[in-house]
């Protein structure tokens, strides 16, 4: 007879539904939550519910925020003439960590993927087009270097070029600390094509 405690099984199932969490990790997380003091467990549950009820999309860039406009869009010191288009809010976090980009963002919430039934109408493309005006001088395509990301970048650049906006793509190539002999042909080719002056 299998050992089964229904509330624990339901908790494990919920953790297992999270991306990147397998059965054993879900069990570990569930058992950890069960061992939390009651106050900490309530705070954990409240944090989830608060995030779910208070976080929504920025009315300008479609990033996640708890205000009408996200902190990046609200800052006057940011360069609002340069928009970096990303697939996911996690990409904004990654780029912000570099402290190099001073423009603003637009989050598509996905990439064009006909195999998954995701077309342009499922993404935040209309909102991006509505932002493009005389004050926008450059759109940086920072979609992932996948087939879907490339297709999305190409689709957007074809829409934006007739509007007189400069469309650029993130450079791709050899990672810092990487060895040339281990680079795949496509990455190495892009590194050569995207070389810059020293």
N, C-alpha and C positions, 0 to 999 in steps of 0.2 A: 504494500500500500504506500503510495507517495505521500510525502509530508506536504501538507497544504494548509496554509492559514490565509483565508480569503482576503482580508484587508492588506496583508503583506504582499500577496500575489498581485493585487491591483496596483499597489504602490510600485512594485518592480516593473509591471507592465507600463506604467506611465513614464518611469525613468528610461525604459528601453525604447520608447518612442522618440527620445531626443536624438538628434544627429550625432553619430560617432559613439553612441553608447550601446555596447553589446549586453548580452544577458548577465555576464559576471559583473561588469561594471555597474549595471542597474541594481543587482543584488547588493553590492557593496554600498552604493549610495542610499538605497532604501534602509539598509541596516544602520547606516550612519544617522539617518534622519530619525529612526526609532530610538537611538541612544541619546539624542539631543535632550537637554532639559526642556520642560514644557514651554517655558517662556521663549527659548531660542527657536523651537519648532513653530510656535505661533508667529514669531517675527519673520521666519523664513517663508511661511505660507502667506503672511501679509505682504511681504516684499513682492512675491509673485503676483498677487492680486492687485496691488498698487501699480506695479509696472504695466500690467495688462489693462487697467482702467485709465491710467494717466498718460501713457505714451501713445502718440499718434504721429502722423506724417506732417513734416513742416509744410506750410502752405506755399513756400517758395521752391525749395529744392527736393522735397519728398523724403528727406532724411528723417530719422526718428528724433522726436523731441517731446518735452512735456509742456512746451509753450506754443503759442501760435506760430512763431518763427524760431528756427533753431539758432543756437549761439553763433554759428559761423555766418549765417545769412544776416543776423542782427548786427554784426560788427561792421562799423563804417571803415575800419582800418584794412579790411580785406579788399582785394582787387575784384570788384564785381564785374569787370569786363572780361574776366577769364573764368570759364566754367569747366570743371573737371567732371566728366561723365563716368560714373561707376555703376557696377551691377548691383551692389549690395551695401548696406550700412557698414558692414565690417571693413569694406574697402576704404571708406572715409576714415575710420579709426586707424587703419594701417598707414595711410598717406599722412594723416595729421601727426602720427608718431615721429615722422621724419623731420618735422619742423622746417621743411623746405618750401612747401606750397603755400602761397599767400592769396590765392584766388578763392572761389567758392565752388560748390559741388552741385551735381544733380544725380540723384539715385534712381536708377531705372527699376529696381526690384526684380531683376532677372535679366535674361538674355534671350534673343530669338532662338527658338529650338523647335522646329516643326515636328521632330520626332517625339517631343514631349507635349505637343499641342500648344506651344507658346509662340504666339505671333506678335507683331508690333502692337496690336490693340491691347494686349495684356500687360504691356510695359508702360512706364510713365513718360512716353515720348511726346504726347500732346502737351503735357506740362512744360517739357523742355522747349518745344517749338514756341510756346507762348512767351517764354522768357527771352527769346532771342529778339533783340531790337538793335537800335543804333548804338546803344551803350556796350553791347557784347562784341568783342573783337576776336576772341579765340575760344574754341571749344576743344578741350583735350580729351581724346577718347582713351579712357583708362579701363576699358573692359578687359576681361581675362584673355590670355593668349591661347584660347581654345577655339574650336571651329565655331561654336555658338557666339563667343565673344568677338571673334573676327567678323562674323556675319552681321552682328549687331552694329559694330563700328562702321562697317562699309555702308550698311543701310542708312545709318544716321548721317554719315558724311555726304551721301547722295541727296539727302533731304536738306541739309544745311548749306551746302556750297552755293546753290542758287540764291540763298538769302544774303550772300556776300560775307559770310563768316569764315574765318580761317579755321580749318579743321586739322588738328595734329594728332599723332598717335604716340603713346608712351614708347620709349625705346626698349627693345628687348635684346637680350644677349647673354653673355657669360656672367654668372653670378660672381661676386667678389669672393675670392678664396677657392674658386672652382678651377679644375684642370681642363685644358682644351681637349685632351685625349678622351675625356668622358662626356663631352658635350655632344648632343645629337646634331644631325646635319641641319635641321631647320633652325635651331638655336644658334649654331655657329654661323650659318648664312645670314641670319638677322643681325648678328653681332658685327659681321663684316659690312653689311649694308648700312647699318646705323652708326658706323664709326664717326667720331667727332675730332675736331682739331685739338691739338695739345698745346 
